[in-house]
Amino acid sequence: MKIRRTSFSKALPATILLILLSIAAAFGARTWLAPAVRAEQPVDTSADTGQGTARDERPVNREKVIEGETVTLTPRGFEPSEIVRSGGHFALNIDNRSGLKAVTFVLSRKTGHKLREVQVKEGKLNWREVVNLPPGQYRLSEVSRPDWACRIEVSPR
């Protein structure tokens, strides 16, 4: 009995090609059909609170957002030199870009009553603190440079 190698050797590449084309067609169809299947899935809007939630994100609690005021200490003094804002909690952000290695910030009432004194030592440039100032006038200054000051006016809400 003689085996015909020519017909088998011709059929093998055709069979392999057919299998590869079938696999490619299956993956192509899956990719092509996948967006349509996803679009048909229902979207739950019953719990939509308007707070920008997404499936993989935690809800944003807008009540805990705190406004901030940023003041920069430069070689010429504080910039801006005056802040006017409404009362309540806010983040006071002071950036030391004066070139001084260590500074001491003082927050006081216009009357001179010191509310807060903070030493910012060498290697640390900024002071960040959440404050709650009642309506009135305040002064932010640097201890060694009394002419460097920022006037803060807090108005009623």
Secondary structure in CASP SS format (residue, H / E / C, confidence):
PFRMAT SS
TARGET T0000
AUTHOR 0000-0000-0000
METHOD secondary structure of the structure
MODEL  1
M C 1.00
K C 1.00
I C 1.00
R C 1.00
R H 1.00
T H 1.00
S H 1.00
F H 1.00
S H 1.00
K H 1.00
A H 1.00
L H 1.00
P H 1.00
A H 1.00
T H 1.00
I H 1.00
L H 1.00
L H 1.00
I H 1.00
L H 1.00
L H 1.00
S H 1.00
I H 1.00
A H 1.00
A H 1.00
A H 1.00
F H 1.00
G H 1.00
A H 1.00
R H 1.00
T H 1.00
W H 1.00
L H 1.00
A H 1.00
P H 1.00
A H 1.00
V H 1.00
R H 1.00
A H 1.00
E C 1.00
Q C 1.00
P C 1.00
V C 1.00
D C 1.00
T C 1.00
S C 1.00
A C 1.00
D C 1.00
T C 1.00
G C 1.00
Q C 1.00
G C 1.00
T C 1.00
A C 1.00
R C 1.00
D C 1.00
E C 1.00
R C 1.00
P C 1.00
V C 1.00
N C 1.00
R H 1.00
E H 1.00
K H 1.00
V C 1.00
I C 1.00
E C 1.00
G E 1.00
E E 1.00
T E 1.00
V E 1.00
T E 1.00
L E 1.00
T E 1.00
P C 1.00
R C 1.00
G E 1.00
F E 1.00
E E 1.00
P C 1.00
S C 1.00
E E 1.00
I E 1.00
V E 1.00
R E 1.00
S E 1.00
G C 1.00
G E 1.00
H E 1.00
F E 1.00
A E 1.00
L E 1.00
N E 1.00
I E 1.00
D E 1.00
N E 1.00
R C 1.00
S C 1.00
G C 1.00
L C 1.00
K C 1.00
A C 1.00
V E 1.00
T E 1.00
F E 1.00
V E 1.00
L E 1.00
S E 1.00
R E 1.00
K C 1.00
T C 1.00
G C 1.00
H C 1.00
K E 1.00
L E 1.00
R E 1.00
E E 1.00
V E 1.00
Q E 1.00
V E 1.00
K C 1.00
E C 1.00
G C 1.00
K C 1.00
L C 1.00
N E 1.00
W E 1.00
R E 1.00
E E 1.00
V E 1.00
V E 1.00
N E 1.00
L E 1.00
P C 1.00
P C 1.00
G E 1.00
Q E 1.00
Y E 1.00
R E 1.00
L E 1.00
S E 1.00
E E 1.00
V C 1.00
S C 1.00
R E 1.00
P E 1.00
D E 1.00
W E 1.00
A E 1.00
C E 1.00
R E 1.00
I E 1.00
E E 1.00
V E 1.00
S E 1.00
P C 1.00
R C 1.00
END
